[in-house]
Amino acid sequence: MKCAHPIEEIVGQTVQLKRVGKGYIGLCPFHAERTPSFYVYPDPLTGGSWYCFSARCQRGGDVFTFVQMRDGLTFRQAVAYVQGLAPAAARRPTGGHGHGQAPRQRTPADEQRRALQVAVDLYARRLWQTRSYPGRRYLEQRGITEHTARAYRLGYCSGEDHIEFAAELRRLHIPLQAAKDIGLIDGVTGCERFAGRMTIPELRGGQVRWLTGRHLQDVPDKYLNIYGPRHILGADTVYGAAEIIADEGPFNWLTLCQWHLPAFAFTGGSLPEEGMQWLQAARRIYLPFNRDQAGWSATCRLAPHLDGHAEIITLPSRWHDHEINDINDLHCASADPYAGYHLFRHCGQAALPWNDAYLDLDFHDLPIVLP
Protein backbone atom coordinates (compact mmCIF):
# COMPACT_ATOMS: atom_id res chain seq x y z
CA MET A 1 0.00 0.00 0.00
CA LYS A 2 2.85 2.41 0.78
CA CYS A 3 4.28 1.91 -2.71
CA ALA A 4 0.99 3.08 -4.25
CA HIS A 5 1.34 6.44 -2.48
CA PRO A 6 4.74 8.09 -3.10
CA ILE A 7 6.01 9.58 0.13
CA GLU A 8 7.02 12.82 -1.59
CA GLU A 9 3.40 13.44 -2.59
CA ILE A 10 1.98 12.93 0.89
CA VAL A 11 4.76 14.93 2.57
CA GLY A 12 4.28 17.55 -0.14
CA GLN A 13 0.75 18.16 1.17
CA THR A 14 2.39 19.92 4.11
CA VAL A 15 6.02 20.65 3.21
CA GLN A 16 7.24 22.63 0.22
CA LEU A 17 9.86 20.24 -1.16
CA LYS A 18 12.82 20.99 -3.43
CA ARG A 19 14.47 18.34 -5.54
CA VAL A 20 18.03 17.55 -4.44
CA GLY A 21 19.73 14.67 -6.24
CA LYS A 22 17.54 11.60 -5.92
CA GLY A 23 15.57 13.00 -2.98
CA TYR A 24 13.88 16.12 -1.68
CA ILE A 25 14.59 18.71 1.03
CA GLY A 26 12.37 21.15 2.88
CA LEU A 27 11.68 22.85 6.21
CA CYS A 28 10.82 20.36 8.92
CA PRO A 29 7.11 20.58 9.86
CA PHE A 30 7.77 19.27 13.38
CA HIS A 31 9.93 22.11 14.70
CA ALA A 32 10.68 25.73 13.78
CA GLU A 33 13.68 26.17 11.48
CA ARG A 34 14.92 28.53 8.79
CA THR A 35 17.54 26.30 7.17
CA PRO A 36 16.06 23.14 5.62
CA SER A 37 17.14 19.92 7.34
CA PHE A 38 14.17 17.71 6.45
CA TYR A 39 14.93 15.09 3.77
CA VAL A 40 12.58 12.80 1.86
CA TYR A 41 13.94 9.68 0.16
CA PRO A 42 11.61 8.18 -2.48
CA ASP A 43 11.82 4.43 -3.05
CA PRO A 44 9.34 2.64 -5.34
CA LEU A 45 10.04 -0.69 -3.65
CA THR A 46 9.64 0.25 0.02
CA GLY A 47 7.48 3.37 -0.28
CA GLY A 48 10.28 5.71 0.78
CA SER A 49 11.27 7.39 4.02
CA TRP A 50 11.95 10.77 5.63
CA TYR A 51 14.39 12.09 8.21
CA CYS A 52 15.16 15.42 9.90
CA PHE A 53 18.87 15.96 10.56
CA SER A 54 18.40 18.97 12.85
CA ALA A 55 19.87 18.51 16.32
CA ARG A 56 16.48 19.63 17.67
CA CYS A 57 14.64 16.84 15.91
CA GLN A 58 16.50 13.83 14.47
CA ARG A 59 13.29 11.98 13.83
CA GLY A 60 12.28 9.96 10.80
CA GLY A 61 10.19 7.10 9.51
CA ASP A 62 7.92 6.05 6.68
CA VAL A 63 4.79 7.63 5.27
CA PHE A 64 2.62 6.27 8.08
CA THR A 65 4.92 7.74 10.74
CA PHE A 66 4.78 11.10 8.98
CA VAL A 67 0.97 11.14 8.84
CA GLN A 68 0.77 10.02 12.48
CA MET A 69 2.97 12.89 13.67
CA ARG A 70 1.51 15.48 11.30
CA ASP A 71 -2.14 14.85 12.19
CA GLY A 72 -1.83 13.42 15.71
CA LEU A 73 -3.25 10.07 14.63
CA THR A 74 -2.78 6.52 15.82
CA PHE A 75 -0.99 4.08 13.51
CA ARG A 76 -4.27 2.52 12.41
CA GLN A 77 -5.78 5.93 11.69
CA ALA A 78 -2.71 6.88 9.62
CA VAL A 79 -2.97 3.66 7.62
CA ALA A 80 -6.66 4.32 7.01
CA TYR A 81 -5.88 7.87 5.85
CA VAL A 82 -3.23 6.71 3.36
CA GLN A 83 -5.41 3.82 2.23
CA GLY A 84 -8.19 6.29 1.41
CA LEU A 85 -6.04 8.27 -1.02
CA ALA A 86 -6.25 7.63 -4.74
CA PRO A 87 -3.29 5.46 -5.87
CA ALA A 88 -0.61 7.28 -7.82
CA ALA A 89 -1.11 4.95 -10.76
CA ALA A 90 -4.74 6.15 -11.04
CA ARG A 91 -3.70 9.78 -11.50
CA ARG A 92 -3.19 10.72 -15.15
CA PRO A 93 -0.60 13.49 -15.79
CA THR A 94 -1.68 16.47 -17.86
CA GLY A 95 0.35 19.34 -19.21
CA GLY A 96 0.69 22.80 -17.71
CA HIS A 97 1.14 21.82 -14.08
CA GLY A 98 4.91 21.63 -13.75
CA HIS A 99 6.94 18.70 -15.16
CA GLY A 100 3.79 17.26 -16.76
CA GLN A 101 2.19 16.25 -13.46
CA ALA A 102 -1.49 16.73 -12.70
CA PRO A 103 -2.35 18.79 -9.63
CA ARG A 104 -3.01 16.56 -6.63
CA GLN A 105 -6.66 16.37 -5.65
CA ARG A 106 -7.15 17.61 -2.11
CA THR A 107 -8.59 15.20 0.43
CA PRO A 108 -11.20 16.08 3.11
CA ALA A 109 -8.35 16.20 5.66
CA ASP A 110 -6.52 18.72 3.45
CA GLU A 111 -9.62 20.91 3.26
CA GLN A 112 -10.09 20.72 7.03
CA ARG A 113 -6.51 21.89 7.61
CA ARG A 114 -7.02 24.75 5.16
CA ALA A 115 -10.29 25.76 6.86
CA LEU A 116 -8.53 25.71 10.24
CA GLN A 117 -5.76 27.95 8.92
CA VAL A 118 -8.35 30.42 7.57
CA ALA A 119 -10.14 30.49 10.93
CA VAL A 120 -6.96 31.09 12.95
CA ASP A 121 -5.87 33.89 10.59
CA LEU A 122 -9.32 35.49 10.76
CA TYR A 123 -9.59 35.28 14.56
CA ALA A 124 -6.07 36.70 14.95
CA ARG A 125 -7.05 39.70 12.81
CA ARG A 126 -10.31 40.16 14.69
CA LEU A 127 -8.51 40.40 18.03
CA TRP A 128 -7.05 43.78 17.09
CA GLN A 129 -10.26 45.23 15.70
CA THR A 130 -12.27 47.77 17.68
CA ARG A 131 -15.23 45.46 18.33
CA SER A 132 -12.92 42.81 19.83
CA TYR A 133 -12.13 44.94 22.87
CA PRO A 134 -13.54 42.23 25.22
CA GLY A 135 -10.84 39.85 23.97
CA ARG A 136 -8.02 42.35 24.42
CA ARG A 137 -9.37 43.30 27.84
CA TYR A 138 -9.36 39.63 28.85
CA LEU A 139 -5.70 39.25 27.79
CA GLU A 140 -4.84 42.35 29.81
CA GLN A 141 -6.53 40.86 32.87
CA ARG A 142 -4.53 37.65 32.43
CA GLY A 143 -1.27 39.59 32.00
CA ILE A 144 -0.65 38.40 28.44
CA THR A 145 1.16 41.05 26.37
CA GLU A 146 0.43 42.01 22.79
CA HIS A 147 3.85 40.66 21.79
CA THR A 148 2.97 37.22 23.19
CA ALA A 149 -0.51 37.31 21.66
CA ARG A 150 0.87 38.04 18.20
CA ALA A 151 3.75 35.58 18.50
CA TYR A 152 1.43 32.70 19.39
CA ARG A 153 -1.34 33.76 16.98
CA LEU A 154 -3.98 34.26 19.66
CA GLY A 155 -7.33 35.38 18.38
CA TYR A 156 -10.86 36.29 19.36
CA CYS A 157 -14.10 35.00 17.90
CA SER A 158 -16.89 37.49 18.47
CA GLY A 159 -19.42 35.28 16.72
CA GLU A 160 -20.62 38.23 14.65
CA ASP A 161 -18.61 37.55 11.51
CA HIS A 162 -19.63 34.06 10.39
CA ILE A 163 -20.63 35.54 7.03
CA GLU A 164 -17.07 36.86 6.56
CA PHE A 165 -15.66 33.46 7.49
CA ALA A 166 -17.92 31.67 5.00
CA ALA A 167 -17.04 34.21 2.29
CA GLU A 168 -13.31 33.66 2.87
CA LEU A 169 -13.79 29.90 2.56
CA ARG A 170 -15.64 30.38 -0.73
CA ARG A 171 -12.93 32.70 -2.05
CA LEU A 172 -10.31 30.02 -1.40
CA HIS A 173 -12.57 27.25 -2.78
CA ILE A 174 -12.72 25.49 0.59
CA PRO A 175 -16.01 23.61 1.13
CA LEU A 176 -18.08 24.96 4.02
CA GLN A 177 -18.53 21.35 5.08
CA ALA A 178 -14.81 21.16 5.94
CA ALA A 179 -15.30 23.86 8.58
CA LYS A 180 -18.33 21.99 9.93
CA ASP A 181 -16.52 18.64 9.99
CA ILE A 182 -13.68 20.03 12.09
CA GLY A 183 -16.01 21.88 14.48
CA LEU A 184 -15.42 25.49 13.47
CA ILE A 185 -19.03 26.00 12.35
CA ASP A 186 -22.08 24.48 14.02
CA GLY A 187 -23.67 22.06 11.58
CA VAL A 188 -27.22 22.98 12.68
CA THR A 189 -27.19 26.73 13.26
CA GLY A 190 -24.37 27.69 10.86
CA CYS A 191 -22.83 29.87 13.58
CA GLU A 192 -19.22 29.86 14.72
CA ARG A 193 -18.73 27.41 17.59
CA PHE A 194 -15.92 29.47 19.14
CA ALA A 195 -18.09 32.57 19.59
CA GLY A 196 -17.18 34.55 22.71
CA ARG A 197 -13.83 32.80 23.14
CA MET A 198 -10.13 33.54 22.94
CA THR A 199 -8.61 31.15 20.42
CA ILE A 200 -5.24 29.48 21.04
CA PRO A 201 -3.74 27.47 18.16
CA GLU A 202 -1.04 24.83 18.25
CA LEU A 203 1.62 25.70 15.67
CA ARG A 204 4.08 23.22 14.19
CA GLY A 205 6.74 24.70 11.96
CA GLY A 206 4.58 27.80 11.63
CA GLN A 207 1.56 25.81 10.47
CA VAL A 208 -1.66 25.40 12.42
CA ARG A 209 -2.30 21.87 13.67
CA TRP A 210 -4.99 22.27 16.34
CA LEU A 211 -7.16 24.87 18.09
CA THR A 212 -8.66 25.37 21.52
CA GLY A 213 -10.79 28.28 22.73
CA ARG A 214 -11.26 29.78 26.20
CA HIS A 215 -14.57 31.46 27.01
CA LEU A 216 -14.22 34.93 28.50
CA GLN A 217 -16.55 33.90 31.32
CA ASP A 218 -16.03 31.06 33.81
CA VAL A 219 -18.75 28.90 32.28
CA PRO A 220 -18.89 25.14 33.06
CA ASP A 221 -17.26 24.18 29.73
CA LYS A 222 -14.89 27.13 29.51
CA TYR A 223 -12.58 25.38 27.00
CA LEU A 224 -13.75 24.21 23.61
CA ASN A 225 -11.65 22.25 21.10
CA ILE A 226 -11.97 21.48 17.43
CA TYR A 227 -13.04 17.92 16.62
CA GLY A 228 -10.47 15.16 16.33
CA PRO A 229 -7.43 14.05 18.34
CA ARG A 230 -6.14 16.45 21.00
CA HIS A 231 -2.69 17.96 20.58
CA ILE A 232 -0.31 19.50 23.05
CA LEU A 233 0.42 23.22 22.95
CA GLY A 234 4.07 24.16 22.58
CA ALA A 235 5.68 20.99 21.19
CA ASP A 236 7.93 23.00 18.86
CA THR A 237 9.49 24.96 21.72
CA VAL A 238 10.31 22.09 24.07
CA TYR A 239 11.41 19.23 21.82
CA GLY A 240 14.92 18.19 22.86
CA ALA A 241 14.99 20.34 26.02
CA ALA A 242 16.57 18.70 29.08
CA GLU A 243 14.17 20.39 31.50
CA ILE A 244 10.52 21.03 30.66
CA ILE A 245 7.54 22.50 32.50
CA ALA A 246 4.16 20.87 31.89
CA ASP A 247 0.80 22.40 32.79
CA GLU A 248 -2.78 21.56 31.83
CA GLY A 249 -3.83 25.22 31.48
CA PRO A 250 -3.30 27.07 28.16
CA PHE A 251 -3.02 30.44 29.91
CA ASN A 252 -0.50 29.03 32.37
CA TRP A 253 1.43 27.83 29.33
CA LEU A 254 1.24 31.27 27.72
CA THR A 255 2.52 32.81 30.96
CA LEU A 256 5.49 30.42 30.98
CA CYS A 257 6.18 31.21 27.32
CA GLN A 258 6.09 34.91 28.17
CA TRP A 259 8.71 34.19 30.84
CA HIS A 260 10.80 32.44 28.14
CA LEU A 261 10.65 29.09 29.93
CA PRO A 262 10.41 25.76 28.03
CA ALA A 263 6.83 24.64 28.59
CA PHE A 264 3.89 22.86 27.04
CA ALA A 265 0.22 22.46 27.92
CA PHE A 266 -1.50 19.08 28.00
CA THR A 267 -5.08 20.29 27.79
CA GLY A 268 -7.80 17.99 29.03
CA GLY A 269 -5.93 16.52 31.97
CA SER A 270 -3.99 13.82 30.11
CA LEU A 271 -1.16 13.73 27.62
CA PRO A 272 -1.92 12.76 24.01
CA GLU A 273 0.00 9.75 22.72
CA GLU A 274 2.22 11.92 20.53
CA GLY A 275 3.79 13.58 23.57
CA MET A 276 4.93 10.49 25.44
CA GLN A 277 7.72 9.64 22.99
CA TRP A 278 9.70 12.88 23.08
CA LEU A 279 9.08 13.45 26.80
CA GLN A 280 11.11 10.36 27.59
CA ALA A 281 14.25 12.21 26.44
CA ALA A 282 13.84 15.01 29.00
CA ARG A 283 15.98 14.77 32.14
CA ARG A 284 13.44 16.53 34.34
CA ILE A 285 9.78 17.47 33.87
CA TYR A 286 8.28 19.94 36.32
CA LEU A 287 4.57 19.75 37.11
CA PRO A 288 3.27 22.91 38.85
CA PHE A 289 -0.07 21.53 40.00
CA ASN A 290 -3.08 23.82 40.24
CA ARG A 291 -4.60 24.15 43.71
CA ASP A 292 -7.84 22.40 42.90
CA GLN A 293 -8.92 18.80 42.62
CA ALA A 294 -9.07 18.85 38.83
CA GLY A 295 -5.51 20.15 38.55
CA TRP A 296 -4.18 17.63 41.07
CA SER A 297 -6.03 14.79 39.30
CA ALA A 298 -4.36 15.80 36.02
CA THR A 299 -0.96 15.72 37.71
CA CYS A 300 -1.69 12.27 39.13
CA ARG A 301 -2.63 10.96 35.70
CA LEU A 302 0.52 12.25 34.03
CA ALA A 303 3.33 11.92 36.58
CA PRO A 304 3.40 8.08 36.88
CA HIS A 305 4.10 7.80 33.13
CA LEU A 306 7.24 9.95 33.19
CA ASP A 307 9.69 7.25 34.33
CA GLY A 308 10.83 9.01 37.48
CA HIS A 309 11.58 12.29 35.68
CA ALA A 310 8.66 14.20 37.21
CA GLU A 311 8.98 16.77 39.97
CA ILE A 312 6.12 18.63 41.61
CA ILE A 313 6.29 22.40 42.04
CA THR A 314 4.10 23.81 44.80
CA LEU A 315 3.09 27.46 44.80
CA PRO A 316 2.18 29.71 47.76
CA SER A 317 -1.53 29.74 48.52
CA ARG A 318 -1.50 33.56 48.87
CA TRP A 319 0.84 36.26 47.64
CA HIS A 320 0.41 40.06 47.63
CA ASP A 321 -3.03 39.55 49.19
CA HIS A 322 -4.13 37.45 46.22
CA GLU A 323 -5.26 33.84 46.30
CA ILE A 324 -2.89 31.75 44.16
CA ASN A 325 -4.29 28.73 42.35
CA ASP A 326 -1.96 28.49 39.37
CA ILE A 327 0.95 30.08 37.50
CA ASN A 328 -1.16 32.75 35.84
CA ASP A 329 -2.48 33.84 39.24
CA LEU A 330 1.13 34.18 40.37
CA HIS A 331 1.90 36.31 37.33
CA CYS A 332 -1.09 38.63 37.88
CA ALA A 333 -0.72 39.05 41.64
CA SER A 334 2.03 41.67 41.39
CA ALA A 335 2.27 44.89 39.40
CA ASP A 336 5.89 43.96 38.68
CA PRO A 337 5.75 41.72 35.54
CA TYR A 338 8.91 39.87 36.62
CA ALA A 339 8.07 39.33 40.31
CA GLY A 340 5.97 36.24 39.62
CA TYR A 341 8.71 34.84 37.39
CA HIS A 342 11.36 35.15 40.10
CA LEU A 343 9.09 33.60 42.74
CA PHE A 344 8.25 30.73 40.40
CA ARG A 345 11.95 30.04 39.83
CA HIS A 346 12.45 29.91 43.60
CA CYS A 347 9.55 27.49 43.93
CA GLY A 348 11.14 25.34 41.26
CA GLN A 349 14.30 25.04 43.36
CA ALA A 350 12.19 23.40 46.07
CA ALA A 351 10.44 20.96 43.71
CA LEU A 352 9.48 17.56 45.12
CA PRO A 353 10.45 14.39 43.20
CA TRP A 354 7.29 12.52 42.27
CA ASN A 355 6.35 9.67 44.59
CA ASP A 356 3.61 7.20 43.67
CA ALA A 357 2.43 7.42 47.29
CA TYR A 358 1.01 10.84 46.35
CA LEU A 359 -1.64 9.05 44.29
CA ASP A 360 -3.48 8.26 47.52
CA LEU A 361 -3.41 11.87 48.74
CA ASP A 362 -5.78 14.75 48.26
CA PHE A 363 -4.00 17.86 47.01
CA HIS A 364 -4.65 19.49 50.40
CA ASP A 365 -2.52 16.75 51.98
CA LEU A 366 0.47 17.05 49.65
CA PRO A 367 3.66 18.06 51.52
CA ILE A 368 4.18 21.75 50.77
CA VAL A 369 7.81 22.79 50.39
CA LEU A 370 8.45 26.45 49.59
CA PRO A 371 11.82 28.21 49.37
PEKA-V796341 format. One record per run of one state. SS is the DSSP state (2 for helix, 1 for strand, 0 for the rest). FROM is the first residue (numbers start at 1). TO is the last residue. If there is no record, write none. Layout:
# PEKA-V796341
SS_FROM_TO, SS_FROM_TO
This chain:
# PEKA-V796341
0_1_1, 2_2_4, 0_5_6, 2_7_11, 0_12_17, 1_18_20, 0_21_22, 1_23_26, 0_27_37, 1_38_41, 0_42_48, 1_49_52, 0_53_59, 1_60_61, 0_62_62, 2_63_71, 0_72_74, 2_75_83, 0_84_87, 2_88_90, 0_91_107, 2_108_127, 0_128_129, 2_130_141, 0_142_145, 2_146_151, 0_152_154, 1_155_157, 0_158_161, 2_162_171, 0_172_175, 2_176_181, 0_182_184, 1_185_185, 0_186_191, 1_192_192, 0_193_196, 1_197_204, 0_205_206, 1_207_215, 0_216_222, 1_223_225, 0_226_232, 1_233_233, 0_234_234, 2_235_238, 0_239_242, 1_243_247, 0_248_249, 2_250_258, 0_259_262, 1_263_265, 0_266_272, 2_273_279, 0_280_283, 1_284_288, 0_289_292, 2_293_303, 0_304_309, 1_310_313, 0_314_317, 1_318_319, 0_320_321, 1_322_323, 0_324_326, 2_327_332, 0_333_338, 2_339_349, 0_350_351, 1_352_353, 0_354_355, 2_356_360, 0_361_362, 2_363_365, 0_366_371
